């Protein structure tokens, strides 16, 4: 395998492993981010209903 491929695979594996090593409690930024995600999802659903 080439160095670039090994590096890419390593980065992908780390990107999946790092969230598992994070803290258990949600901080205020994470809570706000989840609320924003929910609002965006809700807006997408409403937009789909408008264009159906």
CORUR-V404338 format. One record per pair of residues at least 24 apart in sequence whose C-alpha atoms are under 8 Angstrom apart, sorted by sequence separation. I is the first residue (numbers start at 1). J is the second residue. D is the distance in Angstrom with one decimal. If there is no record, write none. Layout:
[[I;J;D] [I;J;D]]
This chain:
none
